[in-house]
Every structure is written in structure tokens, then in C-alpha cells.
Amino acid sequence: MCRNIKTLFNFEPPATELEIRDASLQFVRKLSGFNVPSKANEEAFERAVEEVAASARKLIRSLVTSAEPRTREAEAAKARERAVARFGERR
């Protein structure tokens, strides 16, 4: 999976439209191999991003869990800890 696509389910506050669109854009970029599509492919690329975003919205809204919601701050702290363990302290 693309490392830039972040988990969006079960966060407090819930994922924003921008977060969903950004994840959808990354997914379509990965599938297509285009970072920026040519003019000939631009319409199909944007349509794919919107369709993936709509599916992601529908999925996130329909999922259920009994787990406590996560916070972005706690997840960022965990990511920093993993980075320190993997790469060492920043200088």
C-alpha cells in the first residue's frame, strides 16, 4: 500500500473532506503512475479521484467499531516514536 495514504476511519474529529480527497488523489496517482496527468488524461484522472473519494466517504460512514476513537495527536506521537526507533534522534 502507498505509505502516504493514511488511515481515516475511527478518528475524533472524523476525517475531513480534504483528508478523504488527498487520500483518493494519492490512490489514483499510485494506480495510474501519473503524479500530474497530461491534458489528454486530466478529465479521466479527476473523475477517478472524485469516484474514489465518494467510495471512501461511503465506506468510512458505514464502518462500525467498538474501539475508542483515535486522535491525530496520539497517532502523530506514535509515528515520531517509530521514526526515532528506526532512524535515531534528530540532530
N, C-alpha and C positions, 0 to 999 in steps of 0.2 A: 504494500500500500504506500501511497505517496506520503512521505513524512510531514509535508506541510499541511495536510488535511487533518484538522483537529476534531476530536470527539465533541459533538454538540448536544447530546442528549443528557438530561438529568443535571442541569446546572441551574443555580439560583443566582442572579436572574436568568431566565431562559435565553437561549440563543437568539441573537438579533437577526434581522433580515440581512444585514451586511455580512455577518458571520456565515450565514447559510449561502449567500451568493458567492462569497470568497471561496468557500469550500467547493462549491459547484464549479466555479471557474477553474480551480486547481485540478479537479477531477477531469473536466473536459480538456484542459491543456495536456494532462497526462495521457488520456486516451488518444487525442488527435496528434500529439507530437508537436503542436504549434504553441509557442508562447504568445505570439500575436499572429492571427491568421491573415492570409492575403485578402485583398479586396474581393476576390472571387469566392473565397470561403467564409467571409465575415458574417454573412447572414445565417448560414448553417451553423456556424460556431456559436453565435449569440443565441440562436434558437435552442441549441443543445444546452447551453448554460441555463437558460430560463426553464427548460423542461426538467433538468436535473434539480434545480433549485425547488421547483414545485413538488417534485417527488420527495425531496429531502424534507421539506416543510410538512408534507403529509405524513411521512414516516415518523418524524420527531413528535408530531402532535398525537400520533396513535399509539406510541410506545408507552408501556406502564412499567413501574418498578416499585419495589418496597424499600429500596435503598434510600438513604438520606441524600438530598441534593448536594452536589459538589459546588465549591466556589472557585472562581477563576484564580483568586489569590492563592488558595491552598494548592491548586494544581500547578501554578507557576513556581511555587516554592519547592514542590516535589521535583519538578523539571530541573530547577537550579541544583538541587542536591544530587540528582543523577548526573548532571554535567560535571559537577565537582568530582564525584566518584570516578567518572570516566576520564576526564581531562585534567584534573587537578585544579588548584586555586588559580584565579586570575592574578596577574601581576600588574 
